[in-house]
Amino acid sequence: MDQQPFNIAPSRPSNSSGPARKPLTSGGGTPWRLLVASLILLVLVVLIYCGMNFGYEPYLSNQIQKYDKQLASLTSNMSEQDQQASLAFYSQLYNIKNLGSNHVYASKIFDALEKNTLIGVRVTNVQVAMGSGGLQMTGLAPSFDTVVQQVAAWKNDSMVSSAILESSKTAPATGGTTFSIRVSFIANAFK
């Protein structure tokens, strides 16, 4: 084997090997590319501005004038009594719409009870507080497992925010389990 001394000092690359590097001031090409991209962007911005200012703005002005003329034509064709009657009719429709949107439909509670009450469960009492959106349900189930399934059925409903089992007790006389569940509905569930 040939033994050569190991040199730890870094060696400098020779000038003859590899591509020669140009200084930034000698026209490397990057500033020209940046200038061309900036000019293209400037031209695009000017074209968009001219299109909006000289094309779209007159079009919108014409449309506004057209609708103003139509409105003036309709106003001149209607008597003042007809205008008052139309305004009163529109106000009534608007008020009916607002009343309907805020109306609470109590019949939706029966739909929720029918959908969420299991087959083996017998409901004995239901108390509903429409203002707070709550329901208190008492009943009789064949077993405690059925009561747990009943609570889960209420919790899985999209209109229900929470369902809590308040009490459960075995009823030896009937052979089942009596229970009480409190259900809270989401806001505006019955509107």
Secondary structure in CASP SS format (residue, H / E / C, confidence):
PFRMAT SS
TARGET T0000
AUTHOR 0000-0000-0000
METHOD secondary structure of the structure
MODEL  1
M C 1.00
D C 1.00
Q C 1.00
Q C 1.00
P C 1.00
F C 1.00
N C 1.00
I C 1.00
A C 1.00
P C 1.00
S C 1.00
R C 1.00
P C 1.00
S C 1.00
N C 1.00
S C 1.00
S C 1.00
G C 1.00
P C 1.00
A C 1.00
R C 1.00
K C 1.00
P C 1.00
L H 1.00
T H 1.00
S H 1.00
G C 1.00
G C 1.00
G C 1.00
T H 1.00
P H 1.00
W H 1.00
R H 1.00
L H 1.00
L H 1.00
V H 1.00
A H 1.00
S H 1.00
L H 1.00
I H 1.00
L H 1.00
L H 1.00
V H 1.00
L H 1.00
V H 1.00
V H 1.00
L H 1.00
I H 1.00
Y H 1.00
C H 1.00
G H 1.00
M H 1.00
N H 1.00
F H 1.00
G H 1.00
Y H 1.00
E H 1.00
P H 1.00
Y H 1.00
L H 1.00
S H 1.00
N H 1.00
Q H 1.00
I H 1.00
Q H 1.00
K H 1.00
Y H 1.00
D H 1.00
K H 1.00
Q H 1.00
L H 1.00
A H 1.00
S H 1.00
L H 1.00
T H 1.00
S H 1.00
N H 1.00
M C 1.00
S C 1.00
E H 1.00
Q H 1.00
D H 1.00
Q H 1.00
Q H 1.00
A H 1.00
S H 1.00
L H 1.00
A H 1.00
F H 1.00
Y H 1.00
S H 1.00
Q H 1.00
L H 1.00
Y H 1.00
N H 1.00
I H 1.00
K H 1.00
N H 1.00
L H 1.00
G H 1.00
S H 1.00
N H 1.00
H C 1.00
V C 1.00
Y C 1.00
A C 1.00
S H 1.00
K H 1.00
I H 1.00
F H 1.00
D H 1.00
A H 1.00
L H 1.00
E H 1.00
K H 1.00
N H 1.00
T C 1.00
L C 1.00
I C 1.00
G C 1.00
V C 1.00
R E 1.00
V E 1.00
T E 1.00
N E 1.00
V E 1.00
Q E 1.00
V E 1.00
A E 1.00
M C 1.00
G C 1.00
S C 1.00
G C 1.00
G E 1.00
L E 1.00
Q E 1.00
M E 1.00
T E 1.00
G E 1.00
L E 1.00
A E 1.00
P C 1.00
S C 1.00
F H 1.00
D H 1.00
T H 1.00
V H 1.00
V H 1.00
Q H 1.00
Q H 1.00
V H 1.00
A H 1.00
A H 1.00
W H 1.00
K H 1.00
N C 1.00
D C 1.00
S C 1.00
M C 1.00
V E 1.00
S E 1.00
S E 1.00
A E 1.00
I E 1.00
L E 1.00
E E 1.00
S E 1.00
S E 1.00
K E 1.00
T E 1.00
A E 1.00
P C 1.00
A C 1.00
T C 1.00
G C 1.00
G E 1.00
T E 1.00
T E 1.00
F E 1.00
S E 1.00
I E 1.00
R E 1.00
V E 1.00
S E 1.00
F E 1.00
I C 1.00
A C 1.00
N C 1.00
A C 1.00
F C 1.00
K C 1.00
END
